[in-house]
Amino acid sequence: MEPPVGKMLKSQRRVAIVGGGPAGLRAAEVAVGLGADVTVFDAKPSVGRKFLVAGKSGLNLTNSAEFEVFLSQYSGRDFPAEQWRRHLAGFDNYDLSDWASGLGVETFAAPNGKVFPFSKKAAPLLRAWVLRLREFGVSFRMRHEWVGLEHSADGIRLDFRAKNRVIEASFDAVVLAMGGASWPQTGSTGAWVPILQGLGIELVPLQSANCGWECDWTPETRARIEGKPLQNLQVSANGQTQTGELVVTRYGLEGPPIYALGPELRGMEAPVIEIDFKPTFTEARLVAKMESARRNFYKEAGLRWKLSETACVILQQLYGEFDNAAALAQAVKCCRLPLARPRPIAEAISTAGGVGWGELDENLMLRKLPGVYCAGEMIDWEAPTGGFLIQGCFATGNVAGEAAAGGA
């Protein structure tokens, strides 16, 4: 690939990217392409650590959903839907696949819409990406923990803790892309929260998103079903419904349907999900299939409805025994399972909350800190798994990188 022509077309702006995840690296790529002198800082010894962890079970880069469906996956407090539409349209799922192809990594869409590299691996893509950035002139400063920011006569002064001392560096523009607070071992520690609060930035408290939820299994229930899957379900909360598979854990439930229902569950005073264990059958059809059964209804449901043992055990804990098929069918079609709380934020796949939208202009610049932009999970937006999270990080990095390089 040719070097970015922007370097020959305009004077260089000094741009700092704080955070080496997908949002930060995309901001760096765009900014250097527009002629900026770009330096990436990260507290860890290397960049892209959460990106690599996310790719351990197969790197889900994006999703093949049509644009309006794709757009509907995003939410947040005071979420600016039209502004987000522009951000997403500026770097959408097709752009992301083309970008990966430009790095020599071809992708494919699975039947469920998830888009993966053919190798399914994250490391080859990250290596090619970092190599390209270095070839374009991006500098990397690892083991630099951001600890402060101040506007000065030389521009925007950043303070970093490195090698047991604080060092300073000045830039014309800064992109903050340090993630939320999930998977802190990868660098997303949320340590930026008190720094921005000290600078007068309003933040929405960080919360667990795309995470498991706890429920009160009895010891007997836990012993029988821990680690077992619940397949082909419809799961509802507060009027919203998701389909898919859940897994029973020692503390409760994990899986895409409950991840996607997180916003609804967090908004409920007493969170509860309703599970339809047999979404392809009506209650009447289930009752009819019982025919002349008069006892041992759980056993008969396993034989006649193919109701899993795991579902039966959960129903037994919640409802006890049944003496007629109609009551069991009603419970199977609408099993109400109370939830206690989400799992701790350190275990979550992502976080909700962050920099409030009222603090940002249309180019993701902090209104109170001219020349300082935000990208990625630091901003108060969320999306379910399935490729939507990474796409949002790339899209916001795209916006912030362009604005930082162009002085918007």
C-alpha positions as CSV (number, residue, x, y, z in Angstrom):
1,M,0.0,0.0,0.0
2,E,1.2,3.5,-0.8
3,P,2.2,5.8,2.1
4,P,-0.5,8.3,3.1
5,V,-0.4,11.2,0.7
6,G,-1.7,13.6,3.3
7,K,1.8,14.0,4.6
8,M,2.7,15.7,1.3
9,L,-0.4,17.9,1.2
10,K,-0.5,19.7,4.5
11,S,1.5,20.7,7.5
12,Q,1.6,18.1,10.3
13,R,-0.5,18.4,13.4
14,R,0.8,16.6,16.4
15,V,-1.8,14.1,17.5
16,A,-1.7,11.8,20.5
17,I,-3.8,8.7,20.7
18,V,-4.1,7.4,24.3
19,G,-5.2,3.8,24.2
20,G,-4.1,1.1,21.7
21,G,-7.4,-0.8,21.2
22,P,-9.4,-0.9,18.0
23,A,-10.8,2.6,18.5
24,G,-7.4,4.1,19.2
25,L,-5.6,2.3,16.4
26,R,-8.3,3.3,13.9
27,A,-8.0,6.9,15.0
28,A,-4.3,6.7,14.5
29,E,-4.6,5.2,11.1
30,V,-7.1,7.9,9.9
31,A,-5.1,10.7,11.4
32,V,-1.7,9.7,9.9
33,G,-3.5,9.2,6.6
34,L,-4.5,12.9,6.8
35,G,-0.9,14.0,7.4
36,A,-0.8,14.2,11.2
37,D,2.3,13.3,13.2
38,V,0.8,10.5,15.4
39,T,2.0,9.0,18.6
40,V,0.1,6.1,20.3
41,F,0.4,5.7,24.0
42,D,-0.7,2.7,26.0
43,A,-0.2,1.6,29.6
44,K,0.5,-2.0,28.6
45,P,3.6,-3.4,26.9
46,S,1.8,-3.9,23.6
47,V,-1.4,-2.7,21.9
48,G,-4.6,-4.6,21.1
49,R,-4.7,-6.8,24.1
50,K,-8.5,-6.9,24.5
51,F,-8.7,-7.3,20.7
52,L,-6.6,-10.5,21.0
53,V,-8.6,-11.8,23.9
54,A,-11.9,-11.2,22.0
55,G,-10.4,-13.3,19.2
56,K,-9.5,-16.3,21.2
57,S,-12.8,-18.1,20.3
58,G,-12.9,-16.5,16.8
59,L,-12.6,-12.9,16.0
60,N,-16.1,-11.6,15.3
61,L,-15.1,-8.4,13.4
62,T,-18.6,-7.1,12.4
63,N,-22.0,-8.3,11.3
64,S,-23.6,-8.6,7.9
65,A,-26.9,-7.2,9.0
66,E,-28.5,-4.5,6.8
67,F,-27.8,-0.9,7.9
68,E,-31.1,-0.1,9.6
69,V,-31.0,-3.4,11.6
70,F,-27.3,-2.8,12.4
71,L,-28.1,0.8,13.6
72,S,-30.9,-0.5,15.9
73,Q,-28.5,-2.5,18.0
74,Y,-27.0,0.6,19.7
75,S,-28.3,2.4,22.7
76,G,-27.2,4.7,25.6
77,R,-28.4,7.4,27.9
78,D,-29.6,10.4,25.8
79,F,-28.3,8.5,22.8
80,P,-28.1,10.7,19.7
81,A,-29.5,8.4,17.1
82,E,-29.0,10.6,14.1
83,Q,-25.5,11.5,15.1
84,W,-24.7,7.8,15.6
85,R,-26.2,7.1,12.2
86,R,-23.6,9.5,10.6
87,H,-20.8,7.9,12.6
88,L,-21.8,4.4,11.6
89,A,-22.4,5.3,8.0
90,G,-18.9,6.8,7.8
91,F,-17.3,3.5,8.5
92,D,-19.9,0.7,8.3
93,N,-19.7,-3.1,8.2
94,Y,-18.8,-3.3,4.5
95,D,-16.0,-0.7,5.1
96,L,-14.6,-2.8,7.9
97,S,-14.5,-6.0,5.8
98,D,-12.8,-4.1,3.0
99,W,-10.3,-2.6,5.5
100,A,-9.5,-6.1,6.7
101,S,-9.1,-7.3,3.1
102,G,-6.6,-4.4,2.5
103,L,-4.5,-5.9,5.3
104,G,-4.5,-9.3,3.5
105,V,-7.2,-10.8,5.8
106,E,-10.3,-11.9,4.0
107,T,-13.6,-12.4,5.8
108,F,-16.8,-14.4,5.6
109,A,-20.3,-14.0,7.0
110,A,-21.6,-17.0,9.1
111,P,-25.3,-17.9,8.7
112,N,-26.1,-15.9,11.9
113,G,-24.6,-12.8,10.4
114,K,-21.4,-12.7,12.3
115,V,-18.4,-11.8,10.2
116,F,-15.0,-13.5,10.8
117,P,-11.6,-13.7,9.2
118,F,-11.3,-17.1,7.4
119,S,-8.5,-18.0,9.9
120,K,-10.9,-16.9,12.8
121,K,-7.7,-15.5,14.5
122,A,-7.0,-12.0,15.7
123,A,-3.2,-12.0,15.9
124,P,-2.4,-12.0,12.1
125,L,-4.8,-9.1,11.6
126,L,-3.3,-7.1,14.5
127,R,0.3,-7.8,13.4
128,A,-0.5,-6.6,9.9
129,W,-2.3,-3.5,11.2
130,V,0.5,-2.4,13.5
131,L,3.1,-3.0,10.8
132,R,1.1,-0.8,8.5
133,L,0.9,1.9,11.1
134,R,4.6,1.8,11.8
135,E,5.3,2.0,8.0
136,F,3.1,5.1,7.8
137,G,5.1,6.7,10.6
138,V,3.0,6.2,13.7
139,S,5.1,6.1,16.8
140,F,4.3,3.8,19.7
141,R,5.0,4.6,23.4
142,M,4.2,1.5,25.5
143,R,4.1,1.3,29.3
144,H,2.9,4.9,29.4
145,E,0.0,5.3,31.9
146,W,-2.0,8.5,31.3
147,V,-2.3,10.5,34.5
148,G,-3.2,14.1,33.5
149,L,-4.0,16.7,30.9
150,E,-3.7,20.5,30.8
151,H,-4.0,23.1,28.0
152,S,-0.8,25.1,27.7
153,A,0.9,27.6,25.4
154,D,2.4,24.7,23.5
155,G,-0.9,23.0,23.0
156,I,-2.4,20.2,25.0
157,R,0.0,18.8,27.6
158,L,-0.3,15.2,28.6
159,D,1.3,13.6,31.7
160,F,2.3,10.0,31.7
161,R,3.7,7.7,34.3
162,A,6.5,5.7,32.8
163,K,9.6,4.1,34.3
164,N,8.5,5.3,37.8
165,R,8.5,8.9,36.8
166,V,6.0,11.4,35.3
167,I,6.9,12.6,31.8
168,E,5.2,15.4,29.8
169,A,4.5,15.7,26.1
170,S,2.5,18.4,24.2
171,F,0.2,17.9,21.2
172,D,-2.1,19.9,19.0
173,A,-4.9,17.3,19.4
174,V,-5.6,14.3,21.6
175,V,-7.8,11.2,21.1
176,L,-8.7,9.4,24.3
177,A,-9.6,5.8,23.6
178,M,-8.9,3.8,26.8
179,G,-11.9,1.5,26.8
180,G,-14.3,0.9,29.7
181,A,-13.6,-1.1,32.8
182,S,-14.2,-4.7,31.7
183,W,-11.3,-7.2,31.4
184,P,-9.0,-4.9,33.3
185,Q,-6.1,-7.3,32.8
186,T,-6.0,-6.1,29.2
187,G,-5.7,-2.5,30.2
188,S,-9.3,-1.4,30.3
189,T,-9.2,-0.4,34.0
190,G,-11.4,2.7,34.0
191,A,-8.5,4.6,35.6
192,W,-9.4,7.6,33.4
193,V,-12.7,8.1,35.2
194,P,-11.4,10.3,38.1
195,I,-9.1,12.2,35.8
196,L,-11.9,13.3,33.5
197,Q,-14.2,14.0,36.5
198,G,-11.4,16.2,37.9
199,L,-11.5,18.1,34.6
200,G,-15.2,18.8,35.0
201,I,-16.4,16.1,32.5
202,E,-19.8,14.6,33.3
203,L,-19.7,10.8,33.2
204,V,-22.5,8.2,33.3
205,P,-21.4,5.6,35.9
206,L,-19.8,2.5,34.3
207,Q,-21.8,-0.7,34.6
208,S,-21.5,-4.3,33.4
209,A,-22.8,-4.9,29.9
210,N,-22.8,-8.1,27.9
211,C,-22.5,-10.1,31.0
212,G,-24.0,-13.0,32.9
213,W,-26.7,-12.5,35.5
214,E,-26.9,-14.1,38.9
215,C,-29.9,-16.0,40.2
216,D,-30.6,-18.0,43.3
217,W,-30.1,-21.7,42.3
218,T,-30.7,-24.1,45.1
219,P,-27.7,-26.4,45.8
220,E,-29.7,-29.3,44.4
221,T,-30.5,-27.4,41.2
222,R,-26.9,-26.2,40.8
223,A,-25.5,-29.7,41.2
224,R,-27.7,-31.1,38.5
225,I,-27.5,-28.4,35.8
226,E,-24.3,-26.3,36.2
227,G,-22.5,-26.0,32.8
228,K,-25.5,-27.3,30.9
229,P,-26.9,-25.5,27.8
230,L,-30.4,-24.3,27.2
231,Q,-30.9,-24.3,23.5
232,N,-33.5,-22.8,21.0
233,L,-35.0,-20.4,23.5
234,Q,-36.9,-17.1,23.4
235,V,-36.0,-14.9,26.3
236,S,-37.9,-11.7,27.1
237,A,-37.5,-8.8,29.5
238,N,-39.6,-5.7,29.7
239,G,-41.3,-6.4,26.4
240,Q,-38.0,-7.1,24.5
241,T,-37.3,-10.6,23.1
242,Q,-34.1,-12.3,22.1
243,T,-33.6,-15.8,20.7
244,G,-30.7,-18.1,21.1
245,E,-28.9,-20.2,23.7
246,L,-28.1,-19.8,27.4
247,V,-25.6,-21.7,29.6
248,V,-26.3,-22.4,33.2
249,T,-23.4,-21.4,35.5
250,R,-22.8,-21.8,39.2
251,Y,-24.1,-18.3,39.8
252,G,-26.9,-17.9,37.2
253,L,-27.0,-17.6,33.4
254,E,-24.7,-16.6,30.5
255,G,-25.3,-16.2,26.8
256,P,-26.1,-13.8,24.0
257,P,-29.9,-13.5,24.7
258,I,-29.3,-12.3,28.3
259,Y,-26.4,-10.1,27.2
260,A,-28.6,-8.3,24.7
261,L,-31.3,-7.8,27.3
262,G,-28.9,-6.1,29.6
263,P,-30.3,-2.5,29.1
264,E,-33.8,-3.7,29.9
265,L,-32.7,-5.7,32.9
266,R,-30.7,-2.9,34.4
267,G,-33.7,-0.6,34.1
268,M,-36.0,-3.0,36.1
269,E,-36.4,-2.5,39.9
270,A,-36.7,-6.3,40.2
271,P,-35.1,-7.8,37.1
272,V,-36.8,-10.9,35.7
273,I,-36.7,-12.8,32.5
274,E,-39.4,-14.9,30.8
275,I,-38.2,-18.0,29.0
276,D,-40.1,-19.8,26.3
277,F,-38.5,-23.2,26.3
278,K,-40.6,-24.3,23.3
279,P,-41.1,-21.3,21.0
280,T,-42.1,-23.4,18.0
281,F,-45.1,-24.8,19.8
282,T,-48.3,-23.2,21.2
283,E,-49.6,-24.1,24.6
284,A,-52.5,-25.8,22.9
285,R,-50.2,-27.9,20.8
286,L,-48.1,-28.9,23.8
287,V,-51.2,-30.0,25.7
288,A,-52.5,-32.0,22.8
289,K,-49.2,-33.8,22.5
290,M,-49.6,-35.0,26.1
291,E,-52.6,-36.9,25.1
292,S,-53.7,-39.2,27.9
293,A,-50.8,-38.6,30.4
294,R,-52.0,-38.2,33.9
295,R,-48.8,-38.3,36.0
296,N,-45.0,-38.0,35.8
297,F,-45.5,-34.8,33.7
298,Y,-41.8,-33.8,33.7
299,K,-40.9,-37.3,32.4
300,E,-43.7,-37.2,29.8
301,A,-42.6,-33.7,28.7
302,G,-39.1,-35.0,28.1
303,L,-40.5,-37.8,26.0
304,R,-43.3,-36.0,24.1
305,W,-42.1,-32.4,24.0
306,K,-38.3,-33.1,23.9
307,L,-38.1,-30.8,26.9
308,S,-34.5,-30.9,28.2
309,E,-33.7,-32.1,31.6
310,T,-32.0,-28.8,32.4
311,A,-35.3,-27.0,31.6
312,C,-37.2,-29.5,33.8
313,V,-34.9,-28.9,36.8
314,I,-35.3,-25.1,36.5
315,L,-39.1,-25.4,36.3
316,Q,-39.1,-27.8,39.3
317,Q,-37.2,-25.2,41.4
318,L,-39.5,-22.4,40.4
319,Y,-42.9,-24.1,40.2
320,G,-42.6,-27.5,41.9
321,E,-44.5,-30.5,40.6
322,F,-47.4,-30.2,38.2
323,D,-50.6,-32.3,38.3
324,N,-51.9,-31.4,34.8
325,A,-50.4,-30.8,31.4
326,A,-52.0,-27.4,30.8
327,A,-50.3,-25.8,33.8
328,L,-46.9,-27.3,32.8
329,A,-47.4,-26.1,29.2
330,Q,-48.1,-22.6,30.5
331,A,-44.9,-22.6,32.6
332,V,-42.8,-24.0,29.7
333,K,-44.1,-21.1,27.4
334,C,-43.5,-18.4,30.0
335,C,-41.1,-19.4,32.8
336,R,-40.5,-16.3,35.0
337,L,-37.0,-16.4,36.4
338,P,-36.0,-13.7,38.8
339,L,-32.5,-12.4,38.6
340,A,-30.4,-10.9,41.4
341,R,-27.7,-8.8,39.8
342,P,-25.3,-8.6,36.9
343,R,-21.9,-10.1,37.3
344,P,-19.0,-7.8,38.4
345,I,-17.8,-5.3,35.8
346,A,-14.3,-7.0,35.6
347,E,-16.0,-10.1,34.2
348,A,-18.2,-8.3,31.7
349,I,-17.5,-8.4,28.0
350,S,-18.1,-4.6,27.8
351,T,-19.3,-1.7,29.8
352,A,-22.3,0.7,29.6
353,G,-21.8,4.3,30.7
354,G,-18.9,6.6,30.2
355,V,-18.5,10.1,28.8
356,G,-22.0,11.6,28.5
357,W,-23.2,12.7,25.1
358,G,-23.9,16.2,26.3
359,E,-20.1,16.6,26.9
360,L,-19.3,15.8,23.2
361,D,-19.8,17.8,20.0
362,E,-20.7,16.2,16.7
363,N,-17.0,15.3,16.1
364,L,-16.7,13.6,19.5
365,M,-14.6,16.5,20.9
366,L,-15.1,17.3,24.6
367,R,-16.7,20.7,24.6
368,K,-14.9,21.7,27.8
369,L,-11.5,20.5,26.5
370,P,-11.0,21.9,23.0
371,G,-8.8,19.6,20.9
372,V,-9.5,16.5,23.0
373,Y,-11.6,13.8,21.5
374,C,-13.1,10.5,22.7
375,A,-13.6,7.2,20.9
376,G,-14.6,3.7,21.7
377,E,-16.1,2.3,24.9
378,M,-15.2,5.5,26.9
379,I,-18.3,7.0,25.4
380,D,-21.8,6.2,26.8
381,W,-23.0,3.7,24.1
382,E,-23.5,0.0,24.2
383,A,-24.3,-2.8,21.8
384,P,-24.8,-6.6,22.0
385,T,-22.1,-9.0,21.0
386,G,-22.2,-10.3,17.4
387,G,-19.8,-7.8,15.8
388,F,-21.6,-4.7,16.8
389,L,-19.2,-3.7,19.7
390,I,-16.0,-3.7,17.6
391,Q,-17.8,-1.9,14.7
392,G,-18.8,0.9,17.1
393,C,-15.2,1.2,18.3
394,F,-13.9,1.4,14.7
395,A,-16.6,3.9,13.7
396,T,-16.0,6.3,16.6
397,G,-12.2,6.0,16.1
398,N,-12.7,6.9,12.5
399,V,-14.6,10.1,13.4
400,A,-12.2,11.2,16.2
401,G,-9.1,10.5,14.1
402,E,-10.3,12.5,11.2
403,A,-11.4,15.4,13.4
404,A,-8.1,15.4,15.4
405,A,-6.0,15.5,12.3
406,G,-8.1,18.2,10.6
407,G,-8.6,20.5,13.5
408,A,-12.4,20.1,13.6
